Amino acid sequence: MFCKAFRVKASTAIKGSDRRKLRADVAAAFPGLSAEQLVELIPNKEELNVIRIYTHKGEAVTVYADSRNPILFEIEKALYPTVYTLWVYPDLLPAFSTWPPVLQKLAGGADLMLPGVVVPSSGFPQVERGTLCAVTLLGNRAPVAVAAAVMSTAEMLAAGMKGKGFAVLHTYMDHLWEYGDKSPPPTLAPLAADPAEKENAEDEEEVEGKKPGNSVSTDTPQHVDIGDLSLKEQNSCAIVMGKEELNENRAAETAEDDSTGAQQDAEDSRTPQEQMDVLFNQCFFHALKCKVKKSDLPLLTSTFLRSHMFSCCPA
């Protein structure tokens, strides 16, 4: 929404009655804020301005800003926090994480697609369609975007995390952020994992450590240079190598004999007619390749059989 420059129509200081009404609207929109936080966000006496702007698409937006930064913006009577406010209250909205390279796309006006959302081990927060959400970067709890959910959590999972997940309204590095002091997001560590989840992870590590497949042998093969051996040791090595070669040759001969025997057994299992067909084909191709010349062609089959094939038959 604020990926391009907007036009400021008017900027005025908020009145006392409007200030109280704004605080009541914020309390209704964000019930998670305590009374002290509401007073901190909408102070009683400090400067607070109402800025009416038009986006590059002609949308009318009301921005509420303190002396330094825009803190809220309103579209069609719906209030939204800016990233400056979310950096002070990072848990104000349900948060979804994405990868750091995605931020540049979001700041350029793109919506957040579900394949770009990181699935945490604890699962997603439960949201419905239209729920206002914060978008964070992996490893930092400070929100970098404000977006509305296009699907509920159940619908996201049912869709296989494919398609558009969030309609982005405002991001870090857009023109609404530039209207403030242009400070970068703070570094906020992710919330600590559930103790029960930690215990389960530790138990799994212990079980994996006890598996025999995870044991690593510390014995390393020793490489010995033959030049370091004595004459006696060299002779012993030669004898051993000779025995190994002899065993290999014997094994090869045995395998060859076995294959020959298997082939003979296969031939013996054939019927006399099958054996004759094999012999006929063998003599035919041998005579055609070795006995017949090109000058003899064309050739009668009777002449080919009598003059060429018979001489190829075994005695």
TAURLIN-V521365 format. One record per residue. N is the residue number from 1. RES is the residue in one letter. SS is DSSP state (helix for helix, strand for strand, loop for the rest). Layout:
N_RES_SS, N_RES_SS
This chain:
1_M_loop, 2_F_loop, 3_C_loop, 4_K_loop, 5_A_loop, 6_F_loop, 7_R_strand, 8_V_strand, 9_K_strand, 10_A_strand, 11_S_strand, 12_T_strand, 13_A_strand, 14_I_loop, 15_K_loop, 16_G_helix, 17_S_helix, 18_D_helix, 19_R_helix, 20_R_helix, 21_K_helix, 22_L_helix, 23_R_helix, 24_A_helix, 25_D_helix, 26_V_helix, 27_A_helix, 28_A_helix, 29_A_helix, 30_F_loop, 31_P_loop, 32_G_loop, 33_L_loop, 34_S_loop, 35_A_helix, 36_E_helix, 37_Q_helix, 38_L_helix, 39_V_helix, 40_E_helix, 41_L_helix, 42_I_loop, 43_P_loop, 44_N_loop, 45_K_loop, 46_E_loop, 47_E_loop, 48_L_loop, 49_N_strand, 50_V_strand, 51_I_strand, 52_R_strand, 53_I_strand, 54_Y_strand, 55_T_loop, 56_H_loop, 57_K_loop, 58_G_loop, 59_E_loop, 60_A_strand, 61_V_strand, 62_T_strand, 63_V_strand, 64_Y_strand, 65_A_strand, 66_D_loop, 67_S_loop, 68_R_loop, 69_N_loop, 70_P_strand, 71_I_strand, 72_L_strand, 73_F_strand, 74_E_strand, 75_I_strand, 76_E_loop, 77_K_loop, 78_A_strand, 79_L_strand, 80_Y_strand, 81_P_strand, 82_T_loop, 83_V_helix, 84_Y_helix, 85_T_helix, 86_L_helix, 87_W_helix, 88_V_helix, 89_Y_loop, 90_P_loop, 91_D_loop, 92_L_loop, 93_L_loop, 94_P_strand, 95_A_strand, 96_F_strand, 97_S_strand, 98_T_strand, 99_W_loop, 100_P_loop, 101_P_loop, 102_V_helix, 103_L_helix, 104_Q_helix, 105_K_helix, 106_L_helix, 107_A_helix, 108_G_loop, 109_G_loop, 110_A_loop, 111_D_loop, 112_L_strand, 113_M_strand, 114_L_helix, 115_P_helix, 116_G_helix, 117_V_strand, 118_V_strand, 119_V_loop, 120_P_loop, 121_S_loop, 122_S_loop, 123_G_loop, 124_F_loop, 125_P_loop, 126_Q_loop, 127_V_loop, 128_E_loop, 129_R_loop, 130_G_loop, 131_T_loop, 132_L_strand, 133_C_strand, 134_A_strand, 135_V_strand, 136_T_strand, 137_L_strand, 138_L_loop, 139_G_loop, 140_N_strand, 141_R_strand, 142_A_strand, 143_P_strand, 144_V_strand, 145_A_strand, 146_V_strand, 147_A_strand, 148_A_strand, 149_A_strand, 150_V_loop, 151_M_loop, 152_S_loop, 153_T_helix, 154_A_helix, 155_E_helix, 156_M_helix, 157_L_helix, 158_A_helix, 159_A_loop, 160_G_loop, 161_M_loop, 162_K_loop, 163_G_loop, 164_K_strand, 165_G_strand, 166_F_strand, 167_A_strand, 168_V_strand, 169_L_strand, 170_H_strand, 171_T_strand, 172_Y_loop, 173_M_loop, 174_D_loop, 175_H_helix, 176_L_helix, 177_W_helix, 178_E_helix, 179_Y_loop, 180_G_loop, 181_D_loop, 182_K_loop, 183_S_loop, 184_P_loop, 185_P_loop, 186_P_loop, 187_T_loop, 188_L_loop, 189_A_loop, 190_P_loop, 191_L_loop, 192_A_loop, 193_A_loop, 194_D_loop, 195_P_helix, 196_A_helix, 197_E_helix, 198_K_helix, 199_E_helix, 200_N_helix, 201_A_helix, 202_E_helix, 203_D_helix, 204_E_helix, 205_E_helix, 206_E_helix, 207_V_helix, 208_E_helix, 209_G_helix, 210_K_helix, 211_K_loop, 212_P_helix, 213_G_helix, 214_N_helix, 215_S_loop, 216_V_loop, 217_S_loop, 218_T_loop, 219_D_loop, 220_T_loop, 221_P_loop, 222_Q_loop, 223_H_loop, 224_V_loop, 225_D_loop, 226_I_helix, 227_G_helix, 228_D_helix, 229_L_loop, 230_S_loop, 231_L_helix, 232_K_helix, 233_E_helix, 234_Q_helix, 235_N_helix, 236_S_helix, 237_C_helix, 238_A_helix, 239_I_helix, 240_V_helix, 241_M_helix, 242_G_helix, 243_K_helix, 244_E_helix, 245_E_helix, 246_L_helix, 247_N_helix, 248_E_helix, 249_N_helix, 250_R_helix, 251_A_helix, 252_A_helix, 253_E_helix, 254_T_helix, 255_A_helix, 256_E_helix, 257_D_helix, 258_D_helix, 259_S_helix, 260_T_helix, 261_G_helix, 262_A_helix, 263_Q_helix, 264_Q_helix, 265_D_helix, 266_A_helix, 267_E_helix, 268_D_helix, 269_S_loop, 270_R_loop, 271_T_loop, 272_P_helix, 273_Q_helix, 274_E_helix, 275_Q_helix, 276_M_helix, 277_D_helix, 278_V_helix, 279_L_helix, 280_F_helix, 281_N_helix, 282_Q_helix, 283_C_helix, 284_F_helix, 285_F_helix, 286_H_helix, 287_A_helix, 288_L_helix, 289_K_helix, 290_C_helix, 291_K_loop, 292_V_loop, 293_K_loop, 294_K_helix, 295_S_helix, 296_D_helix, 297_L_loop, 298_P_loop, 299_L_loop, 300_L_loop, 301_T_helix, 302_S_helix, 303_T_helix, 304_F_helix, 305_L_helix, 306_R_helix, 307_S_helix, 308_H_helix, 309_M_helix, 310_F_helix, 311_S_helix, 312_C_helix, 313_C_loop, 314_P_loop, 315_A_loop
